[in-house]
């Protein structure tokens, strides 16, 4: 057997376990899941988001489509009230191509991609909000290439 075949079998067999082993990170139903997510300072959900600071994370995924441009989007649902919306990211932080590690845009289908995200948590956000966050990466055709969810709380 070739090395690529063995590696493919390993990834397909164990990757779902690796994703689920990251305590508190959840797949988005019906959307491509990341291979890996690390949220700085958060070993298990809910992740604490200090107001006035940036939440830092690193994620990797395997692209399911070609992409000349990538955009990261962040959505929230406040648990108690059910109010939902988008946490708008500044354009420089939302341009995922600028935050890729060891590769550049354009991407080809099946390319493995790692990126970082620095998400501002503004002082104006209310303290002690329990949130369900959803982070997506989409290409210029609005095809979602990666999506995960995590519980968080503003502090």
Contact map, one row per residue, 1 for C-alpha under 8 A:
11101100000000000000000000000000000000000000000000000000000000000000000000000000000000000000000000000000000000000000000000000000000000000000000000000000000
11111100000000000000000000000000000000000000000000000000000000000000000000000000000000000000000000000000000000000000000000000000000000000000000000000000000
11111110000000000000000000000000000000000000000000000000000000000000000000000000000000000000000000000000000000000000000000000000000000000000000000000000000
01111111000000000000000000000000000000000000000000000000000000000000000000000000000000000000000000000000000000000000000000000000000000000000000000000000000
11111111100000000000000000000000000000000000000000000000000000000000000000000000000000000000000000000000000000000000000000000000000000000000000000000000000
11111111110000000000000000000000000000000000000000000000000000000000000000000000000000000000000000000000000000000000000000000000000000000000000000000000000
00111111111000000000000000000000000000000000000000000000000000000000000000000000000000000000000000000000000000000000000000000000000000000000000000000000000
00011111111100000000000000000000000000000000000000000000000000000000000000000000000000000000000000000000000000000000000000000000000000000000000000000000000
00001111111110000000000000000000000000000000000000000000000000000000000000000000000000000000000000000000000000000000000000000000000000000000000000000000000
00000111111111100000000000000000000000000000000000000000000000000000000000000000000000000000000000000000000000000000000000000000000000000000000000000000000
00000011111111100000000000000000000000000000000000000000000000000000000000000000000000000000000000000000000000000000000000000000000000000000000000000000000
00000001111111110000000000000000000000000000000000000000000000000000000000000000000000000000000000000000000000000000000000000000000000000000000000000000000
00000000111111110000000000000000000000000000000000000000000000000000000000000000000000000000000000000000000000000000000000000000000000000000000000000000000
00000000011111111100000000000000000000000000000000000000000000000000000000000000000000000000000000000000000000000000000000000000000000000000000000000000000
00000000011111111110000000000000001000000000000000000000000000000000000000000000000000000000000000000000000000000000000000000000000000000000000000000000000
00000000000111111111000000000000000000000000000000000000000000000000000000000000000000000000000000000000000000000000000000000000000000000000000000000000000
00000000000001111111100000000000000000000000000000000000000000000000000000000000000000000000000000000000000000000000000000000000000000000000000000000000000
00000000000001111111110000000000001100000000000000000000000000000000000000000000000000000000000000000000000000000000000000000000000000000000000000000000000
00000000000000111111110011000000011110000000000000000000000000000000000000000000000000000000000000000000000000000000000000000000000000000000000000000000000
00000000000000011111111111000000000000000000000000000000000000000000000000000000000000000000000000000000000000000000000000000000000000000000000000000000000
00000000000000001111111000000000000000000000000000000000000000000000000000000000000000000000000000000000000000000000000000000000000000000000000000000000000
00000000000000000111111110000000000011000011000000000000000000000000000000000000000000000000000000000000000000000000000000000000000000000000000000000000000
00000000000000000001111110000000000000000011100000000000000000000000000000000000000000000000000000000000000000000000000000000000000000000000000000000000000
00000000000000000001011111000000000000000001110000000000000000000000000000000000000000000000000000000000000000000000000000000000000000000000000000000110000
00000000000000000011011111100000000010000000100000000000000000000000000000000000000000000000000000000000000000000000000000000000000000000000000000011110000
00000000000000000011000111110000000000000000000000000000000000000000000000000000000000000000000000000000000000000000000000000000000000000000000000011100000
00000000000000000000000011111011110000000000000000000000000000000000000000000000000000000000000000000000000000000000000000000000000000000000000000111000000
00000000000000000000000001111111100000000000000000000000000000000000000000000000000000000000000000000000000000000000000000000000000001000000000000111000000
00000000000000000000000000111110000000000000000000000000000000000000000000000000000000000000000000000000000000000000000000000000000000000000000000000000000
00000000000000000000000000011111000000000000000000000000000000000000000000000000000000000000000000000000000000000000000000000000000000000000000000000000000
00000000000000000000000000111111100000000000000000000000000000000000000000000000000000000000000000000000000000000000000000000000000000000000000111100000000
00000000000000000000000000110111110000000000000000000000000000010000000000000000000000000000000000000000000000000000000000000000000000000000000111100000000
00000000000000000000000000110011111000000000000000000000000010000000000000000000000000000000000000000000000000000000000000000000000000000000000001110000000
00000000000000000010000000100001111110000000000000000000001111000000000000000000000000000000000000000000000000000000000000000000000000000000000001110000000
00000000000000100110000000000000111110000000000000000000001111000000000000000000000000000000000000000000000000000000000000000000000000000000000000000000000
00000000000000000110000000000000011111000000000000000000001110000000000000000000000000000000000000000000000000000000000000000000000000000000000000000000000
00000000000000000010010010000000011111100000000000000000111100000000000000000000000000000000000000000000000000000000000000000000000000000000000000000000000
00000000000000000000010000000000000111110100000000000000111000000000000000000000000000000000000000000000000000000000000000000000000000000000000000000000000
00000000000000000000000000000000000011111110000000000011110000000000000000000000000000000000000000000000000000000000000000000000000000000000000000000000000
00000000000000000000000000000000000001111100000000000011100000000000000000000000000000000000000000000000000000000000000000000000000000000000000000000000000
00000000000000000000000000000000000000111110001000000000000000000000000000000000000000000000000000000000000000000000000000000000000000000000000000000000000
00000000000000000000000000000000000001111111111100000000000000000000000000000000000000000000000000000000000000000000000000000000000000000000000000000000000
00000000000000000000011000000000000000101111101000000000000000000000000000000000000000000000000000000000000000000000000000000000000000000000000000000000000
00000000000000000000011100000000000000000111111000000000000000000000000000000000000000000000000000000000000000000000000000000000000000000000000000000000000
00000000000000000000001110000000000000000111111000000000000000000000000000000000000000000000000000000000000000000000000000000000000000000000000000000111000
00000000000000000000000100000000000000000101111100000000000000000000000000000000000000000000000000000000000000000000000000000000000000000000000000000111100
00000000000000000000000000000000000000001111111110000000000000000000000000000000000000000000000000000000000000000000000000000000000000000000000000000111100
00000000000000000000000000000000000000000100011111000000000000000000000000000000000000000000000000000000000000000000000000000000000000000000000000000001111
00000000000000000000000000000000000000000000001111101010000000000000000000000000000000000000000000000000000000000000000010000000000000000000000000000001111
00000000000000000000000000000000000000000000000111111110000000000000000000000000000000000000000000000000000000000000000010000000000000000000000000000000011
00000000000000000000000000000000000000000000000011111000000000000000000000000000000000000000000000000000000000000000000011111010000000000000000000000000011
00000000000000000000000000000000000000000000000001111100000000000000000000000000000000000000000000000000000000000000000111100000000000000000000000000000000
00000000000000000000000000000000000000000000000011111110000000000000000000000000000000000000000000000000000000000000000111000000000000000000000000000000000
00000000000000000000000000000000000000000000000001011111000000000000000000000000000000000000000000000000000000000000011110000000000000000000000000000000000
00000000000000000000000000000000000000110000000011001111100000000000000000000000000000000000000000000000000000000000111110000000000000000000000000000000000
00000000000000000000000000000000000000110000000000000111110000000000000000000000000000000000000000000000000000000001111000000000000000000000000000000000000
00000000000000000000000000000000000011110000000000000011111000000000000000000000000000000000000000000000000000000001110000000000000000000000000000000000000
00000000000000000000000000000000000011100000000000000001111100000000000000000000000000000000000000000000000000000111100000000000000000000000000000000000000
00000000000000000000000000000000011111000000000000000000111110000000000000000000000000000000000000000000000000000111000000000000000000000000000000000000000
00000000000000000000000000000000011110000000000000000000011111000000000000000000000000000000000000000000000000011110000000000000000000000000000000000000000
00000000000000000000000000000000111100000000000000000000001111100000000000000000000000000000000000000000000000011100000000000000000000000000000011000000000
00000000000000000000000000000000011000000000000000000000000111110000000000000000000000000000000000000000000011111000000000000000000000000000000010000000000
00000000000000000000000000000000000000000000000000000000000011111100000000000000000000000000000000000000001111111000000000000000000000000000000011000000000
00000000000000000000000000000001000000000000000000000000000001111100000000000000000000000000000000000000000011100000000000000000000000000000000010000000000
00000000000000000000000000000000000000000000000000000000000000111110000000000000000000000000000000000000001111000000000000000000000000000000001010000000000
00000000000000000000000000000000000000000000000000000000000000111111000000000000000000000000000000000000011110000000000000000000000000000010000000000000000
00000000000000000000000000000000000000000000000000000000000000001111110000000000000000000000000000000000111100000000000000000000000000000011000000000000000
00000000000000000000000000000000000000000000000000000000000000000111110000000000000000000000000000000000111000000000000000000000000000000011000000000000000
00000000000000000000000000000000000000000000000000000000000000000011111000000000000000000000001110000000110000000000000000000000000000000011000000000000000
00000000000000000000000000000000000000000000000000000000000000000011111100000000000000000000001110000000100000000000000000000000000000001111000000000000000
00000000000000000000000000000000000000000000000000000000000000000000111110000000000000000000011110000000000000000000000000000000000000001111000000000000000
00000000000000000000000000000000000000000000000000000000000000000000011111000000000000001000111100000000000000000000000000000000000000111100000000000000000
00000000000000000000000000000000000000000000000000000000000000000000001111100000000001111000010000000000000000000000000000000000000000111100000000000000000
00000000000000000000000000000000000000000000000000000000000000000000000111110000000001111000000000000000000000000000000000000000000011110000000000000000000
00000000000000000000000000000000000000000000000000000000000000000000000011111000000111100000000000000000000000000000000000000000000011100000000000000000000
00000000000000000000000000000000000000000000000000000000000000000000000001111100000111100000000000000000000000000000000000000000001111000000000000000000000
00000000000000000000000000000000000000000000000000000000000000000000000000111110011110000000000000000000000000000000000000000000001110000000000000000000000
00000000000000000000000000000000000000000000000000000000000000000000000000011111111100000000000000000000000000000000000000000000111100000000000000000000000
00000000000000000000000000000000000000000000000000000000000000000000000000001111111000000000000000000000000000000000000000000000111100000000000000000000000
00000000000000000000000000000000000000000000000000000000000000000000000000000111110000000000000000000000000000000000000000000000010000000000000000000000000
00000000000000000000000000000000000000000000000000000000000000000000000000000111111000000000000000000000000000000000000000000000000000000000000000000000000
00000000000000000000000000000000000000000000000000000000000000000000000000001111111100000000000000000000000000000000000000000000000000000000000000000000000
00000000000000000000000000000000000000000000000000000000000000000000000000001110111110000000000000000000000000000000000000000000000000000000000000000000000
00000000000000000000000000000000000000000000000000000000000000000000000000111100011111000000000000000000000000000000000000000000000000000000000000000000000
00000000000000000000000000000000000000000000000000000000000000000000000000111000001111100000000000000000000000000000000000000000000000000000000000000000000
00000000000000000000000000000000000000000000000000000000000000000000000011110000000111110000000000000000000000000000000000000000000000000000000000000000000
00000000000000000000000000000000000000000000000000000000000000000000000011110000000011111000000000000000000000000000000000000000000000000000000000000000000
00000000000000000000000000000000000000000000000000000000000000000000000011000000000001111100000000000000000000000000000000000000000000000000000000000000000
00000000000000000000000000000000000000000000000000000000000000000000000111000000000000111110110000000000000000000000001100000000000000000000000000000000000
00000000000000000000000000000000000000000000000000000000000000000000000000000000000000011111110000000000000000000000000000000000000000000000000000000000000
00000000000000000000000000000000000000000000000000000000000000000000000000000000000000001111111000000000000000000000000000000000000000000000000000000000000
00000000000000000000000000000000000000000000000000000000000000000000000000000000000000000111111001000000000000000000000000000000000000000000000000000000000
00000000000000000000000000000000000000000000000000000000000000000000000100000000000000001111111101100000000000000000111000000000000000000000000000000000000
00000000000000000000000000000000000000000000000000000000000000000000001110000000000000001111111100000000000000000000000000000000000000000000000000000000000
00000000000000000000000000000000000000000000000000000000000000000000111100000000000000000011111111100000000000000000000000000000000000000000000000000000000
00000000000000000000000000000000000000000000000000000000000000000000111100000000000000000000111111110000000000000010100000000000000000001000000000000000000
00000000000000000000000000000000000000000000000000000000000000000000111000000000000000000000001111110001100000000000000000000000000000000000000000000000000
00000000000000000000000000000000000000000000000000000000000000000000000000000000000000000001101111110000000000000000000000000000000000000000000000000000000
00000000000000000000000000000000000000000000000000000000000000000000000000000000000000000000101111111000000000000011100000000000000000000000000000000000000
00000000000000000000000000000000000000000000000000000000000000000000000000000000000000000000000111111111000000001111000000000000000000000000000000000000000
00000000000000000000000000000000000000000000000000000000000000000000000000000000000000000000000000111111000000001111000000000000000000000000000000000000000
00000000000000000000000000000000000000000000000000000000000000000000000000000000000000000000000000011111000000000100000000000000000000000000000000000000000
00000000000000000000000000000000000000000000000000000000000000000000000000000000000000000000000000011111100000001000000000000000000000000000000000000000000
00000000000000000000000000000000000000000000000000000000000000000000000000000000000000000000000010011111111000000000000000000000000000000000000000000000000
00000000000000000000000000000000000000000000000000000000000000000011110000000000000000000000000010000011111000000000000000000000000000000000000000000000000
00000000000000000000000000000000000000000000000000000000000000000111100000000000000000000000000000000001111100000000000000000000000000000000000000000000000
00000000000000000000000000000000000000000000000000000000000000101111000000000000000000000000000000000001111110100000000000000000000000000000000000000000000
00000000000000000000000000000000000000000000000000000000000000101110000000000000000000000000000000000000011111100000000000000000000000000000000000000000000
00000000000000000000000000000000000000000000000000000000000001111100000000000000000000000000000000000000001111100000000000000000000000000000000000000000000
00000000000000000000000000000000000000000000000000000000000001111000000000000000000000000000000000000000000111110000000000000000000000000000000000000000000
00000000000000000000000000000000000000000000000000000000000001110000000000000000000000000000000000000000001111111000000000000000000000000000000000000000000
00000000000000000000000000000000000000000000000000000000000111100000000000000000000000000000000000000000000001111100000000000000000000000000000000000000000
00000000000000000000000000000000000000000000000000000000000111100000000000000000000000000000000000011010000000111110000000000000000000000000000000000000000
00000000000000000000000000000000000000000000000000000000011110000000000000000000000000000000000000011100000000011111000000000000000000000000000000000000000
00000000000000000000000000000000000000000000000000000000011100000000000000000000000000000000000100111000000000001111100000000000000000000000000000000000000
00000000000000000000000000000000000000000000000000000001111000000000000000000000000000000000000000111000000000000111110000000000000000000000000000000000000
00000000000000000000000000000000000000000000000000000011110000000000000000000000000000000000100100100000000000000011111000000000000000000000000000000000000
00000000000000000000000000000000000000000000000000000111100000000000000000000000000000000000100000000000000000000001111100000000000000000000000000000000000
00000000000000000000000000000000000000000000000000000111000000000000000000000000000000001000100000000000000000000000111110000000000000000000000000000000000
00000000000000000000000000000000000000000000000000011110000000000000000000000000000000001000000000000000000000000000011111000000000000000000000000000000000
00000000000000000000000000000000000000000000000011111110000000000000000000000000000000000000000000000000000000000000001111101000000000000000000000000000000
00000000000000000000000000000000000000000000000000111000000000000000000000000000000000000000000000000000000000000000000111111000000000000000000000000000000
00000000000000000000000000000000000000000000000000110000000000000000000000000000000000000000000000000000000000000000000011111100000000000000000000000000000
00000000000000000000000000000000000000000000000000100000000000000000000000000000000000000000000000000000000000000000000001111100000000000000000000000000000
00000000000000000000000000000000000000000000000000100000000000000000000000000000000000000000000000000000000000000000000011111110000000000000000000000000010
00000000000000000000000000000000000000000000000000000000000000000000000000000000000000000000000000000000000000000000000000111111100000000000000000000000010
00000000000000000000000000000000000000000000000000100000000000000000000000000000000000000000000000000000000000000000000000001111100000000000000000000000011
00000000000000000000000000000000000000000000000000000000000000000000000000000000000000000000000000000000000000000000000000000111110000000000000000000000111
00000000000000000000000000000000000000000000000000000000000000000000000000000110000000000000000000000000000000000000000000000111111000000000000000000000111
00000000000000000000000000000000000000000000000000000000000000000000000000000111000000000000000000000000000000000000000000000001111100000000000000000011110
00000000000000000000000000000000000000000000000000000000000000000000000000011110000000000000000000000000000000000000000000000000111110000000000000000011100
00000000000000000000000000000000000000000000000000000000000000000000000000011110000000000000000000000000000000000000000000000000011111000000000000001111000
00000000000000000000000000000000000000000000000000000000000000000000000001111000000000000000000000000000000000000000000000000000001111100000000000001111000
00000000000000000000000000010000000000000000000000000000000000000000000001110000000000000000000000000000000000000000000000000000000111110000000000111100000
00000000000000000000000000000000000000000000000000000000000000000000000111100000000000000000000000000000000000000000000000000000000011111000000000111000000
00000000000000000000000000000000000000000000000000000000000000000000000111000000000000000000000000000000000000000000000000000000000001111100000111110000000
00000000000000000000000000000000000000000000000000000000000000000000011110000000000000000000000100000000000000000000000000000000000000111110000111100000000
00000000000000000000000000000000000000000000000000000000000000000000011110000000000000000000000000000000000000000000000000000000000000011111111111000000000
00000000000000000000000000000000000000000000000000000000000000000111111000000000000000000000000000000000000000000000000000000000000000001111111110000000000
00000000000000000000000000000000000000000000000000000000000000000011111000000000000000000000000000000000000000000000000000000000000000000111111000000000000
00000000000000000000000000000000000000000000000000000000000000000000000000000000000000000000000000000000000000000000000000000000000000000111111000000000000
00000000000000000000000000000000000000000000000000000000000000000000000000000000000000000000000000000000000000000000000000000000000000000111111100000000000
00000000000000000000000000000000000000000000000000000000000000001000000000000000000000000000000000000000000000000000000000000000000000000111111110000000000
00000000000000000000000000000011000000000000000000000000000000000000000000000000000000000000000000000000000000000000000000000000000000011110011111100000000
00000000000000000000000000000011000000000000000000000000000011111000000000000000000000000000000000000000000000000000000000000000000000011110001111100000000
00000000000000000000000000000011110000000000000000000000000010100000000000000000000000000000000000000000000000000000000000000000000000011100000111110000000
00000000000000000000000000110011110000000000000000000000000000000000000000000000000000000000000000000000000000000000000000000000000001111000000111111000000
00000000000000000000000011110000110000000000000000000000000000000000000000000000000000000000000000000000000000000000000000000000000001110000000001111100000
00000000000000000000000011110000000000000000000000000000000000000000000000000000000000000000000000000000000000000000000000000000000111100000000000111110000
00000000000000000000000111000000000000000000111000000000000000000000000000000000000000000000000000000000000000000000000000000000000111000000000000011111000
00000000000000000000000110000000000000000000111000000000000000000000000000000000000000000000000000000000000000000000000000000000011110000000000000001111100
00000000000000000000000000000000000000000000111110000000000000000000000000000000000000000000000000000000000000000000000000000000011110000000000000000111110
00000000000000000000000000000000000000000000011110000000000000000000000000000000000000000000000000000000000000000000000000000001111000000000000000000011111
00000000000000000000000000000000000000000000000111100000000000000000000000000000000000000000000000000000000000000000000000001111110000000000000000000001111
00000000000000000000000000000000000000000000000111100000000000000000000000000000000000000000000000000000000000000000000000000011100000000000000000000000111
